[in-house]
Amino acid sequence: MHERLFFGYYKSLMETDPWRGLSLLISYKNWDVLASLIYPTIVAIVVVFIVPIYTCYFLITRPPTKLRKSPSNKKLSSTNLLHGNPNKRISKSYSFYYGIFVGYILFVSLLESGSGLADFFHGQDVENISKILRLAPSIRKGPTVPIWFQNRHIQFIPWLVQNELHKIGGGIPYERIEFSVTDCIKKTSKNCEQVDVMNDTVTLDIFPPMGTEDEGFSDNSPVIIFAPGLRCHSQDLPGNSIIRSAYGKGFRSVVMNRRGHTPEQLLRSPRWNIFGDIDDLEQVYWFLKDEIVAPHTGFFLHGISSGTAVTVLGLAEFDRRRAANPQERVPVFVGATTVTPGYDIQEVMQPDRFKWPYNPLLNLAVKDHFILQNEKILRDFNSKAVDNALKSNTLQEFVNATAAFTGFEDPETYYEFTNPVKGLHHITTPTFVLNSLDDPCCAIQNLYEKSKYPAHNGLSYADVIKTSPSAIVAVTHLGSHCPFLDGYWPFVKDPFTKGVMLKSWADQSIIDFYSAAMEVYGDRRFLMN
C-alpha cells in the first residue's frame, strides 16, 4: 500500500473510526504501532485495576474457612503458618489469591519511586527568588504521585481519561480571534520584507472572553499566553486543567494556536515550524497589548512540551534586544514557565531521548497532521522536503526534513538561528522550569549535558541557567511528561465547572509562581513603551 495512502487512513484510527483503523494496522501488519497502542493499555488495566481489586475482593469475601485436617505426615505450607493455624490446611484457591496479593505488593515495590524534588536550583537574584519561594511554597514541595500511578506510562492514563471527559463536557468556552501573521520568504536575508505568499492565520483562544466581569475579571486582568505542545491546541495543550486553575486565580488565558495547529484549519501558506515561530509570537503579543487588553496589563509566557522551544527562544531574543537597546519597543513578560522543555532541539527528538513508543507514534501523527493534510501547498513549495518528511523514521528526522518550511535554507541554518539553548545566557525574565526524571519524551540528560556553544564556556545547560538572574528550576522524581499527579487523593475542585479535576502539582506550583511574580516582579509590566 502506498505510504501516503496509509497515513491518510491513519487519521481514522485516532479520530474518526478506531475499529477501522485497527483493522488497517492488522491488514498491513504494522505490528509495532498496533502493539504500542494495545499492549500498554491492557497491561495497565489488568495490573493496576483488575488484579488487585478482584484479589482484595476474594480475600475479604472468602476467608479461609475451607480448611481440613492436615495429616501429621504432610508438610505444612508457609501460608498456613502465616494464618496462625498449623493444624489445618488452607484451600488451594485461597493460597493462589494470597500469592497474587503478595506478588502485587512486590510489583508495587518495584514501581518508580520517590516523591518531591530530585533537584532544585535557581539564579543569582537570591533576594527576589527567596520572596517568590516564600509566597509560593508549593514550588519546593514537588508532587506526591499516587502509588497506583507511579510509573511514567501509567500516569498518562487518568490524565488522558480526564481530557476525554472534558471534551465530552464541551471543553472550555473560549472567545476565538483569527489573527493574520506575516513573514518573509528567507529569514536570513538582511532586508526581510514581508510578502503575501507567507501570510497565514493563527487563532487566539481567550478564556474568559474579553468583557467578562465574572469572578472579578476585567480588561487589565493579567494574561498568560500559552504555546501548546506537539499537534496540540487550546482544548488539549496537552490537557487544559492549567487553564481552569488560572481562571480560579484571576488569570486570563490566551492560547496561541500556531500555524497548522488549529483543528480543521489548513495552512494557507508554505510557512510552518513544528516548534513555533518567534516572529509570529511577537506579532501576537503586540496585537494583544495594543488592541485587546488595557494598558500596563501584566503578561506571562507559558510553554508546554514542544511549545517551550518558541517560549525560550522568544525570551532570549526579546531580553537580548532590550539589553542592547533599552529604547527599542520589545515584548516584556512579568514571568514565564516552561513545562518539560527538551532544551537542545537538534537532539531532543532522537529515539534515545524521545523514547518508544511515543517517538514512532507521534512521527506517524505529525506526518498526517502537518504534511498530508497540507500536502498540495507544501509540495508546490518544496516537493523534495515533503518526500523526506514522509520517509522519516524518527521525529528528529522529521524536524530536519521540514526545516525547509521554516524560512531557512537547510537544517544546519535552521538550528543555528532557532535553537533555544543558544541564547539561554540572555534570559533575564523570571522563569520557572519544570522537568521530571521519569519523563519518557524529554530525557533528563538534556538538562545536564554540556553546551556546545562557545558563549557558555563549556558549562552544562543547568549551570548556564544558574548564572541567570531570576530562573528557578525544579526537577521531580516522578511526573512523567506533563501530568505531575499529586496526592493519594489526587482531586481538587474545578474552578470553572465547580466539579472535580485531577490535582496536578505543576498546575498549582505554576499558578502560585505567577501570583507571586505579580507581587515581586509586577513592576516589569511598566517596562513596555
BELCORBEL-V927806 format. One record per backbone hydrogen bond with DSSP energy under -0.5 kcal/mol. CO is the residue of the C=O (numbers start at 1). NH is the residue of the N-H. Records with the same first field share a line. If there is no record, write none. Layout:
CO = NH + NH
//
This chain:
2 = 6
3 = 7
4 = 8
5 = 9
6 = 10
7 = 11
8 = 11
9 = 12 + 13
10 = 13 + 14
11 = 15 + 16
12 = 17
17 = 21
18 = 22
19 = 23
20 = 24
21 = 25
22 = 26
23 = 27
24 = 28
25 = 30
26 = 29
29 = 31
30 = 34
31 = 35
32 = 36
33 = 37
34 = 38
35 = 39 + 40
38 = 42
39 = 43
40 = 44
41 = 45
42 = 46
43 = 47
44 = 48
45 = 49 + 50
46 = 51
49 = 53
50 = 54
51 = 55
52 = 56
53 = 57
54 = 58
55 = 59
56 = 60
57 = 61
58 = 62
63 = 65
65 = 67
68 = 89
69 = 71
71 = 74
77 = 81
78 = 82
79 = 83
80 = 85
81 = 84
85 = 88
87 = 70
89 = 68
91 = 95
92 = 96
93 = 97
94 = 98
95 = 99
96 = 100
97 = 101
98 = 102
99 = 103
100 = 104
101 = 105
102 = 106
103 = 107
104 = 108
105 = 109
106 = 110
107 = 110
108 = 111
116 = 477
119 = 475
121 = 473
124 = 126
125 = 129
126 = 130
127 = 131
128 = 132
129 = 133
130 = 134
131 = 135
132 = 136
136 = 139
137 = 140 + 141
138 = 142
143 = 116 + 145
144 = 487
146 = 149
147 = 150
149 = 151
150 = 112
151 = 155
153 = 156
154 = 157 + 158
155 = 159
156 = 160
157 = 161
158 = 162
159 = 163
160 = 164
161 = 165
162 = 166
163 = 167
164 = 168
165 = 169
166 = 171
167 = 170
172 = 174
174 = 176
175 = 206
177 = 179 + 204
179 = 202
181 = 200
183 = 195
185 = 187
186 = 189
190 = 192
191 = 193
195 = 183 + 198
196 = 199
200 = 181
202 = 179
203 = 205 + 257
204 = 177 + 206
205 = 255
206 = 175
207 = 253
209 = 212
213 = 216
214 = 217
218 = 221
219 = 294
222 = 252
223 = 225 + 300
224 = 226 + 254
225 = 302
226 = 228 + 256
227 = 304
229 = 232
233 = 236
236 = 233
237 = 229
239 = 237
240 = 243 + 244
241 = 245
242 = 246
243 = 247
244 = 248
245 = 249
246 = 249 + 251
247 = 250
252 = 224
253 = 207
254 = 226 + 256
255 = 205 + 257
256 = 258
257 = 203
258 = 261 + 262
262 = 265
264 = 266
269 = 271
270 = 272
273 = 276
275 = 310
277 = 281
278 = 282
279 = 283
280 = 284
281 = 285
282 = 286
283 = 287
284 = 288
285 = 289
286 = 290
287 = 291 + 292
288 = 292 + 293
294 = 297
298 = 223
299 = 334 + 335
300 = 225
301 = 337
302 = 227
303 = 339
304 = 307
305 = 308
306 = 309 + 310
307 = 311
308 = 312
309 = 313
310 = 314
311 = 315
312 = 316
313 = 317
314 = 318
315 = 319
316 = 320
317 = 321
318 = 322
319 = 323
320 = 324
321 = 325
325 = 328
328 = 330
335 = 301
336 = 432
337 = 303
338 = 340 + 434
339 = 305
342 = 344
343 = 345
344 = 347 + 348
347 = 350
349 = 396
350 = 353 + 354
353 = 355 + 443
355 = 358 + 359
357 = 361
358 = 362
359 = 363
360 = 364
361 = 365
362 = 366
363 = 367
364 = 368
365 = 369
366 = 370 + 371
367 = 371 + 372
368 = 373
371 = 374
372 = 375
374 = 378
375 = 379
376 = 380
377 = 381
378 = 382
382 = 386
383 = 387
384 = 388
385 = 389
386 = 390
387 = 391
388 = 392
389 = 392
394 = 398
395 = 399
396 = 400
397 = 401
398 = 402
400 = 403
401 = 404
402 = 405
403 = 406 + 408
405 = 272
407 = 187 + 188
410 = 414
411 = 415
412 = 416
413 = 417
414 = 418
415 = 419
418 = 420
419 = 422
420 = 423
421 = 424
423 = 426 + 427
424 = 427
430 = 336
431 = 433 + 472
432 = 338
433 = 474
434 = 340
435 = 476
436 = 439
440 = 355
443 = 446
444 = 447 + 448
445 = 449
447 = 462
449 = 461
453 = 456 + 458
454 = 457
456 = 459
459 = 451
460 = 464
461 = 465
462 = 466
463 = 467
464 = 467
465 = 468
468 = 124
469 = 125
470 = 431
471 = 123
472 = 433
473 = 121
474 = 435 + 476
475 = 118 + 119
476 = 437
479 = 484
480 = 482
484 = 505
489 = 491
490 = 503
492 = 501
493 = 495
494 = 498
499 = 494
501 = 492
502 = 504
503 = 486
504 = 508
505 = 509
506 = 510
507 = 511
508 = 512
509 = 513
510 = 514
511 = 515
512 = 516
513 = 517
514 = 518
515 = 519
516 = 520
517 = 521
521 = 524
522 = 525
523 = 526
524 = 527
525 = 528
//
